[in-house]
Amino acid sequence: MIVVTTYERPGSASRLLRQLTAALHASSPAQSVALLVLRDACAGDYSLARAEARAIDPRHVWLDARQRFGKMEFWRIHQTALDVARVWRPRRALYLQDDVEFEPDLLLRADRIWQAIERDPQRRVLYLFSSSDDEPNGRWVSYRRRDVLAEPCRLTNWFDLQGFMVDRQFFELLDYRMVPVHPNRWKRRPMQSSGVGRQWSRRLFGRAHVYQAWPPLVVHGTEPSTMNPEARERRSLDNRDDFNWTVPRPRPERSGDTLSA
């Protein structure tokens, strides 16, 4: 199961789906894929992205929100993904936001790490994003990260939403449900993020292990934020300098700051 979330980025969504097609072909051309695209209500023309989605999975599910959920109700978008996962019962799921990029070997490298950490019976999440300014003592949880010997990852026990991989037990531990995020979260601190990554990290803490790819497997930072632009002025979450492209690319000027969920 692959879950793509998008809002007002039709061009970026198309690019991501093209990169996903290349990654799937590099991984295994015969691999079956169940694709779910969740678009928050917006006016952008997604016809090209829809065609890219059909090319990946002719039976894919594309759901458009009838009203704008935005940051304060982003948890509802992820509740929809959990509802679909309850029906599809995937063995594994890959989540990607529309403002990340990656190389064709993404799935190969992610699967290699996933298999290497399978020896840990509590492994539930592989977070594909990382940056040099990540908190060494945890975000939202208090845990000093630990490098995994001989593997390009570290045990952090927290994750955010740019891109991550989970297994079926992840959904079961969450009981396929989101806890609604109360509007009071933003009453005094309006620049706070959606609370989804925070909620999942805290609900899993002590019950599951979260690993983080290092160096990162997805690059983030070329898109302006559509959800939390003010907060990204404080922290860009731009990991382009930490990402090693196989074919070096010119580093574009930052067009804006990106969201944390």
Secondary structure as GFF3:
##gff-version 3
##sequence-region A 1 261
A	DSSP	beta_strand	2	6	.	.	.	ID=ss1
A	DSSP	alpha_helix	10	27	.	.	.	ID=ss2
A	DSSP	beta_strand	35	39	.	.	.	ID=ss3
A	DSSP	alpha_helix	47	56	.	.	.	ID=ss4
A	DSSP	beta_strand	61	64	.	.	.	ID=ss5
A	DSSP	alpha_helix	74	88	.	.	.	ID=ss6
A	DSSP	beta_strand	92	97	.	.	.	ID=ss7
A	DSSP	beta_strand	100	101	.	.	.	ID=ss8
A	DSSP	alpha_helix	106	116	.	.	.	ID=ss9
A	DSSP	three_ten_helix	117	119	.	.	.	ID=ss10
A	DSSP	beta_strand	123	127	.	.	.	ID=ss11
A	DSSP	beta_strand	146	147	.	.	.	ID=ss12
A	DSSP	beta_strand	153	155	.	.	.	ID=ss13
A	DSSP	beta_strand	163	167	.	.	.	ID=ss14
A	DSSP	alpha_helix	168	173	.	.	.	ID=ss15
A	DSSP	three_ten_helix	183	186	.	.	.	ID=ss16
A	DSSP	alpha_helix	196	204	.	.	.	ID=ss17
A	DSSP	beta_strand	209	213	.	.	.	ID=ss18
A	DSSP	beta_strand	219	220	.	.	.	ID=ss19
A	DSSP	alpha_helix	229	234	.	.	.	ID=ss20
###
